[in-house]
């Protein structure tokens, strides 16, 4: 896949730079470039998915790194379709997708990262978390009463969940991701940035289209009423947890075609930086391969002679 000069500039603009000032409102929700059209994006996306498949094969054979892709967004931002398109170019045997819902009673009896830790990729694998451990600083930030279900020491009421509580939780997440990175997990985090206007349009489409009715619930409208609170929660979370080893990218999501291309481009570029190659074979192994080839070819010759003998 060719990363054009404009694409490289756009990717750089999407990155939440660690330790720098960050305002979510400064990031576009739609594609503002001029070089790539929707029709051209389909060709580029297909090429990108082909290259991702090649690199995924090397990732598996190399067996040293794992990849964790995190998707976060407001409702109807296109997370499910993004996962579907990424999977279309990857070998499903090496990819695991997890969609995290409301924690169960068993999960609440463990610390909040427990269920996410259990869904991490093994070496050579890719894991896609559709919603992730960040729900613990996003939906719980907007609805702090949910924290009470965790039965944490020192947290008896919502009043106990103050700014220091969230700072500690951000530090815990950073430490969690740092440990993963130091042990060979490549972390890429995407926030699909959709506008409130576009979300409304997609909600109406789900209501009007019978095949999409199942995607809509009145709970979506209730959460939409907290739009500004969620924007603030995302802004603080992204700013506090974007690191060189676990960067956040704000993806313009009003144009689904561009959001998919942008994510595939970023993943491909990250894979390229690993310089993955197939494992080299030692001289002894090459000799064994040579013997195996001779043996296999001999099987073919034996079968030919046997057939010839039977014919006579």
C-alpha positions in Angstrom: 0.0 0.0 0.0 1.4 3.4 -0.9 1.2 6.0 1.8 0.9 9.2 -0.1 2.4 12.4 1.1 -1.1 13.8 1.9 -2.1 10.5 3.7 1.0 10.8 5.9 0.1 14.4 6.7 -3.5 13.4 7.6 -2.3 10.5 9.8 0.0 12.9 11.7 -3.0 15.3 12.2 -5.0 12.4 13.7 -2.4 11.5 16.3 -3.0 12.8 19.8 0.5 13.9 20.7 1.6 12.8 24.2 2.1 15.6 26.6 0.7 18.3 24.3 -2.4 20.4 24.5 -5.4 18.6 23.2 -9.0 19.6 22.4 -11.3 17.2 20.7 -13.1 20.1 19.0 -9.9 20.8 17.1 -10.2 17.5 15.3 -12.3 17.1 12.2 -15.2 14.6 12.1 -15.1 14.4 8.3 -12.4 14.1 5.6 -11.1 17.6 4.7 -8.4 16.5 2.2 -8.7 16.8 -1.6 -6.4 14.1 -2.9 -8.5 11.0 -2.2 -12.0 10.4 -3.5 -14.5 7.8 -2.3 -14.0 5.8 -5.5 -10.2 5.9 -5.2 -10.4 4.9 -1.5 -12.0 1.6 -2.4 -9.0 0.7 -4.5 -6.5 1.9 -1.9 -8.5 0.0 0.8 -8.3 -3.3 -1.1 -4.6 -2.8 -1.7 -4.1 -2.0 2.0 -6.0 -5.1 3.1 -3.9 -7.3 0.8 -0.7 -6.0 2.3 -2.1 -6.3 5.9 -2.7 -10.0 5.1 0.9 -10.5 4.0 2.2 -8.8 7.1 -0.1 -10.7 9.4 1.3 -13.9 8.0 4.8 -12.6 9.0 3.6 -11.5 12.4 2.3 -15.1 13.1 5.5 -16.7 11.8 7.7 -14.3 13.6 5.9 -15.1 16.9 7.5 -12.2 18.8 4.9 -9.5 18.8 1.1 -9.3 19.3 -1.2 -6.5 18.3 -4.0 -4.9 20.3 -6.3 -2.6 18.4 -8.8 -0.6 20.4 -11.9 1.0 19.0 -13.9 3.6 21.0 -16.6 5.8 19.8 -20.1 7.3 20.4 -23.0 5.1 19.2 -23.4 4.8 15.4 -19.9 6.0 14.7 -19.2 2.9 12.6 -17.1 0.6 14.9 -18.8 -2.6 13.8 -18.5 -1.9 10.1 -14.8 -0.9 10.6 -14.2 -4.3 12.3 -15.9 -6.1 9.5 -13.8 -4.4 6.8 -10.5 -5.0 8.7 -11.4 -8.7 9.2 -12.1 -9.0 5.4 -8.4 -8.7 4.8 -7.0 -10.8 7.7 -6.8 -14.5 8.4 -9.6 -15.0 11.0 -7.6 -17.8 12.7 -5.1 -15.2 13.9 -7.6 -12.5 14.9 -9.8 -12.3 18.0 -12.6 -9.8 18.3 -14.1 -8.9 21.7 -17.1 -6.6 22.3 -17.3 -5.6 25.9 -20.8 -5.1 27.3 -21.9 -4.3 30.9 -19.7 -6.3 33.3 -21.2 -9.4 34.8 -21.4 -10.0 38.6 -18.4 -12.3 38.3 -16.4 -9.6 36.4 -17.4 -7.0 39.0 -15.9 -9.2 41.7 -12.5 -8.7 40.0 -10.6 -5.5 39.4 -11.8 -3.7 36.3 -8.9 -4.7 34.1 -9.4 -8.4 34.8 -11.8 -9.2 31.9 -9.7 -7.1 29.5 -6.5 -8.8 30.5 -8.1 -12.2 29.8 -8.8 -11.0 26.2 -5.3 -10.0 25.3 -3.7 -11.4 22.1 -1.0 -14.1 22.3 2.2 -13.7 20.4 1.6 -13.6 16.7 -2.1 -12.8 17.1 -4.2 -9.6 16.6 -6.9 -8.7 19.1 -9.6 -6.1 18.3 -11.4 -4.7 21.3 -14.7 -3.1 20.2 -15.1 -0.9 23.3 -12.4 -1.7 25.8 -11.0 -1.0 29.2 -11.6 2.7 28.4 -15.2 2.2 29.2 -14.1 2.3 32.8 -13.1 6.0 32.4 -15.8 7.0 29.8 -19.3 5.6 30.6 -18.4 5.4 34.3 -17.2 9.0 34.1 -20.6 10.1 32.7 -22.4 7.8 35.1 -20.2 7.6 38.2 -22.9 5.7 40.1 -21.8 2.6 38.1 -18.5 2.7 40.0 -20.4 1.8 43.1 -21.1 -1.7 41.6 -17.3 -2.4 41.8 -17.5 -2.3 45.7 -14.1 -0.5 45.9 -12.5 0.2 49.2 -12.9 3.9 50.2 -15.7 4.4 47.7 -19.0 4.5 49.6 -20.9 7.1 47.5 -20.6 9.1 44.3 -19.1 11.9 46.3 -16.0 9.8 46.9 -15.4 9.6 43.1 -13.5 12.8 42.7 -10.7 14.1 40.3 -8.1 12.2 42.2 -10.0 9.0 41.6 -9.9 9.5 37.8 -6.2 10.5 37.9 -5.4 7.3 39.6 -7.4 5.3 37.1 -5.6 7.0 34.2 -2.3 6.1 35.8 -3.4 2.5 36.2 -4.4 2.3 32.6 -1.1 3.8 31.5 0.8 1.3 33.6 -1.2 -1.6 32.3 -0.5 -0.6 28.7 3.2 0.1 29.4 3.6 -3.4 30.8 1.9 -4.8 27.6 4.2 -2.8 25.4 7.4 -3.8 27.2 6.4 -7.4 26.7 5.8 -7.2 22.9 2.3 -6.0 22.4 1.8 -3.3 19.8 -1.1 -1.1 20.9 -3.1 1.1 18.5 -6.1 3.1 19.8 -8.7 4.6 17.6 -11.4 7.1 18.5 -14.0 7.3 15.7 -14.9 10.9 15.9 -18.5 11.3 14.7 -20.5 14.6 14.8 -23.7 14.9 16.6 -25.4 15.8 13.3 -24.2 12.6 11.6 -25.2 10.5 14.6 -28.7 11.8 14.4 -28.8 10.9 10.6 -27.6 7.4 11.3 -30.1 6.9 14.2 -32.9 7.9 11.8 -31.6 5.5 9.2 -31.8 2.7 11.8 -35.3 3.6 12.6 -36.5 3.9 9.0 -34.7 0.8 7.7 -36.4 -2.4 8.9 -33.1 -4.4 8.5 -31.4 -2.0 10.9 -34.1 -1.6 13.5 -32.3 -4.1 15.7 -29.3 -1.8 16.0 -31.4 1.0 17.7 -32.6 1.2 21.2 -34.1 3.9 23.3 -31.0 3.7 25.5 -29.1 5.2 22.6 -31.2 8.3 22.8 -30.7 8.5 26.6 -26.9 8.5 26.1 -27.2 11.0 23.3 -28.6 13.4 25.8 -25.2 13.3 27.6 -23.3 14.2 24.4 -21.3 17.1 25.9 -20.4 15.0 29.0 -19.1 12.2 26.8 -17.1 14.6 24.6 -15.4 16.0 27.8 -14.8 12.4 29.1 -13.2 11.4 25.8 -11.1 14.5 25.7 -9.7 14.0 29.1 -9.1 10.2 28.6 -7.3 10.6 25.3 -5.2 13.4 26.6 -4.2 11.5 29.7 -3.5 8.1 28.0 -2.0 8.8 24.6 1.6 7.6 24.8 4.4 6.8 22.3 3.9 3.1 23.1 0.1 3.3 23.0 -1.0 6.3 20.8 -4.5 7.5 20.3 -5.7 8.5 16.8 -8.8 10.6 16.3 -10.4 9.3 13.1 -12.8 11.4 11.2 -15.9 9.1 11.2 -18.6 11.1 9.4 -17.3 9.6 6.1 -17.1 5.8 6.8 -15.2 5.1 3.6 -12.4 7.5 4.8 -12.4 6.2 8.4 -11.8 2.7 7.2 -9.0 3.7 4.9 -7.4 5.9 7.6 -7.3 3.0 10.1 -6.0 0.5 7.7 -3.3 3.0 6.6 -2.2 3.6 10.3 -2.1 -0.1 11.1 -0.2 -0.9 7.9 2.3 1.9 8.7 2.8 0.6 12.2 3.4 -3.0 10.9 5.9 -1.7 8.5 7.9 -0.1 11.3 8.4 -3.6 12.9 10.4 -4.7 9.9 8.9 -8.2 10.2 10.5 -11.0 8.2 10.0 -14.7 8.1 12.2 -16.6 10.5 15.6 -17.6 9.0 16.4 -21.3 8.7 19.6 -22.8 10.1 22.0 -24.8 7.9 21.0 -28.0 9.6 17.3 -27.3 9.0 18.0 -26.5 5.3 19.7 -29.9 5.0 16.7 -31.6 6.5 14.4 -29.7 4.1 16.6 -31.0 1.2 16.3 -34.6 2.5 12.5 -34.2 2.9 12.3 -32.9 -0.7 14.2 -35.9 -2.0 12.0 -38.3 -0.1 8.8 -36.7 -1.4 10.0 -36.8 -5.0 11.0 -40.4 -4.5 7.4 -41.1 -3.5 6.2 -39.8 -6.8 8.8 -41.8 -8.8 7.9 -45.0 -6.8 4.2 -44.5 -7.6 5.0 -44.0 -11.3 7.1 -47.2 -11.5 4.4 -49.1 -9.6 1.7 -47.9 -12.0 3.9 -48.8 -15.0 4.5 -52.3 -13.6 0.8 -52.9 -13.0 0.0 -51.8 -16.6 2.3 -54.6 -17.9 
